[in-house]
Amino acid sequence: MGILSRLISRRVDQPRQVRMLEGASGKRWPSTPAFGATGGEVLAGAAQVRGRARHLRFNDPTATNAAEILRTALVGYGATLTSGEEVVDTAFADWAADTRLASLEGEMIDSLATDGEALIVLRSDNSGALRLQHVPAEQLDESYSVELGGGRYIAAGIEYDTDDQPAAYHFRPARPTDQYQTFRAPVRVDAVDVLHIFRRQGAGQTRGLSWFAPVILPLNELSQLQDALQVTAKIQAMMCGFLIDQNGTATSPLAEGESPLDVSLEPGTMRVLPAGWDVKFTTPQQMAQSVELVAVSLRQIAAGLQMPEFLLSGDMRGVNYSSARTALIQFRSRIEAVQHSLLVPAFYAPIWRRWHLLESLRGGDWADPTTPLEVHFPKPQWVDPESDAKATREMLAMGLISRRQAVAQLGYDVAKVDAEIAADRQRETAMGLTFGENQTEQNGIQA
């Protein structure tokens, strides 16, 4: 066997170390390879995907717009939590305003979409009040995996008990990106004090994967395409001319004492060339269908992020009322699914229970903390307010929904709305004012 044959056989025998997440490998495969267990593939490439997604999030305008769209659609200016008990709801609203919970919600969604996971540590201050600490994903030590014995183990910084349930989280004292850090042992935090929020995409998945993972390569390729088109446009804007001696016998085209560097074309100039000379101008090739290619790339990215293309690009050309409404309904359905299947059970409900418990220990004489919790997200803007209002009125008249449900769909608490309406009516009556239906009835009687 020759040297070449031995080298070839050695390469074939060695297992290929590849990453099946294209966002982590940075390239596309000529054929579709097999994708292994979800948990293992995510752990192998999540950190690389997270870093690239962050780069795009803060540098690429399309990725930035996508992140802001998801943030606004999922939490907007902040959700409203209510249990129907006015005293409790008011106290929680005051605590939420004091701790800037709405701002934390936005940070959490940003981390959830960009990093693929968000980590919130539940703490209490010196007075016993609840405090929330947002911890970067890289601080949960992904390299820390060890067997503890007795069926217990640590995988990617998460400690599991004998029932394979999270028992604790091991955080690095400092982020790996911090300067002048020294190695210190991870800090163990009980699982009951940690909210680990991520979208599970397969069995055995223990860490989150960036929502930008399917579109990292398309976003990068679109950015390169746009750079190439801009360079092409600049080149095409440069008109360059060449003086050609057609038969090799032409005399100098310059006047006596004129420098060759002064041969140029200026607005209003009329230049006569001597016999034998000709001028040829460059004609750069136009890139055919470049605009359509960019549009196709944007549609591909929008499909990967599961949002309407006109929201991502801001291009409303070709979008009519019916198509926009259909796309928004589908997008809002996905948003509601994420809100109520992920955010409510993994973020809002644990915070509500911990806050209720700590406030009860501080002296609050309140009902059972297991009281059903209602989370009202900010209302989505109506595409056609008049039609939507009529549809809601018809469903109320037919008994298909309750007023509480109708008001909740707008992102409000029905108890607060009723109290505000009653206060308005009382104030209007005391001041002799009439509005709305009262004004219409009064005009009808006068007529």
Secondary structure, DSSP 8 states (H G I E B T S, - for coil): --HHHHHHHHHHHS-----S-HHHH-S--SS------HHHHHHHHHHHHHHHHHHHHHH-HHHHHHHHHHHHHHTTT--EEE-S-HHHHHHHHHHHHHTTHHHHHHHHHHHHHHTSEEEEEEEE-TTS-EEEEEE-GGGB-TT--EEEETTEEEETTEEE-TTS-EEEEEE-SS-TTSTT------EEEEGGGEEEEE---STT--S---TTGGGHHHHHHHHHHHHHHHHHHHHHT---EEEEESSS-----S-TT--GGG----TT------TTEEEEE------TTHHHHHHHHHHHHHHHHTS-HHHHH---TT--HHHHHHHHHHHHHHHHHHIIIIIIIIIIHHHHHHHHHHHHHTT-----TTS--EEE------SSHHHHHHHHHHHHHTTSS-HHHHHHHTT--HHHHHHHHHHHHHHHHHHT---HHHHHHHHHHH-
